[in-house]
Amino acid sequence: MAKDDYADTLEALQIQMVETQAWAIEQGLKVVIVFEGRDAAGKDGAIKRMTEHMAPRQTRVVALPKPTDREATQWFFQRYIAHLPAAGEIVIFNRSWYNRAGVESVMGFCTPAEHAQFLHDVPHFERALVQSGVILIKLWLDISRDEQGRRLDERMEHPLKRFKVSALDAEAQARWSDYSAARDEMLARTHSEHAPWTIVATDKKKTARINILRHVLHRLNWPGLEAREPDPEVVFAPAQADGRLAE
C-alpha cells in the first residue's frame, strides 16, 4: 500500500472509529477486544492506530505483567475480571488470559494440568461474558517465520525499539513449531459461535492494521458505518484458514 493511500485510508477509518465509539458510549455498549498472536506480529502497532483518537476516559489498553505471588494463587481469570468494561467502555487486552494457551504452556510457566483446565474453562468464561452483555472480539495476529525473524532482528538493532525487546524473543524462533502446535490447539478448542476467533495475516503491517480496523468497525456495526468490509485474504475465520496459518 502506497504511503499516501495508507495515510488517507487510516484517517478515514479512525474517523469512523471515533463516530462508532461515540455511538457505543450513547448505547452503553461494553466491548472487549483481545489481541493475541506471535511475537512481533504487530499487536502494539495495530492497537496504537486504533486507539490514537479514541476517547481516553472510555478506552483502556490492558497489558498485564507477570502475576504476583498472590495473584498466582487466585482463580486464573480473577485478575482479568477487574479490567472488564462498564457500560460505554472499550477495553483492549494486549495479550490476555490466552497467555496460558501460548507462552505459559510452551515455556513451561504452567503445568500440563493447568493448561488443560484453562482450555476446558475458557469457553464457559467467555460465554458468561457474552451473556452478560459484553461484545467480545478475539483477534489472532499471524506472521510467517521469516518475517518474524526479520522484525525481531530489527528490534535488537533499533535504539527506539529498546522496550520491545524481550528475553523470550529468541524462544519465539527456537520454539516456532511448539508455538504453532499451541496456537492450533487453542484455536480448535476455544473458537465458538459465541466467542469466535478472527485470524489476521500480518506480514504486511499496514494492510493488517487497515483490515483490523475494518473488522472491528463491522463487528461493532454503528448504523452510520461506511467502511468497506475487511479483505478476506487478510482477515478470515479459522475454518477458512486452509493452510494459510504459518507453520
Stockholm file with secondary structure:
# STOCKHOLM 1.0

chainA/1-247         MAKDDYADTLEALQIQMVETQAWAIEQGLKVVIVFEGRDAAGKDGAIKRMTEHMAPRQTRVVALPKPTDREATQWFFQRYIAHLPAAGEIVIFNRSWYNRAGVESVMGFCTPAEHAQFLHDVPHFERALVQSGVILIKLWLDISRDEQGRRLDERMEHPLKRFKVSALDAEAQARWSDYSAARDEMLARTHSEHAPWTIVATDKKKTARINILRHVLHRLNWPGLEAREPDPEVVFAPAQADGRLAE
#=GR chainA/1-247 SS CCHHHHHHHHHHHHHHHHHHHHHHHHHTCEEEEEEEESTTSSHHHHHHHHHTTSCTTTEEEECCCSCCTTGGGSCTTHHHHTTCCCTTEEEEEESCGGGGGTHHHHHTSSCHHHHHHHHHHHHHHHHHHHHTTEEEEEEEEECCHHHHHHHHHHHHHCGGGGGGCCTTHHHHHHTHHHHHHHHHHHHHHHCCSSSCEEEEECSSHHHHHHHHHHHHHHHHTCTTCCCCCCCTTTEECGGGCTTCSCC
#=GC SS_cons         CCHHHHHHHHHHHHHHHHHHHHHHHHHTCEEEEEEEESTTSSHHHHHHHHHTTSCTTTEEEECCCSCCTTGGGSCTTHHHHTTCCCTTEEEEEESCGGGGGTHHHHHTSSCHHHHHHHHHHHHHHHHHHHHTTEEEEEEEEECCHHHHHHHHHHHHHCGGGGGGCCTTHHHHHHTHHHHHHHHHHHHHHHCCSSSCEEEEECSSHHHHHHHHHHHHHHHHTCTTCCCCCCCTTTEECGGGCTTCSCC
//
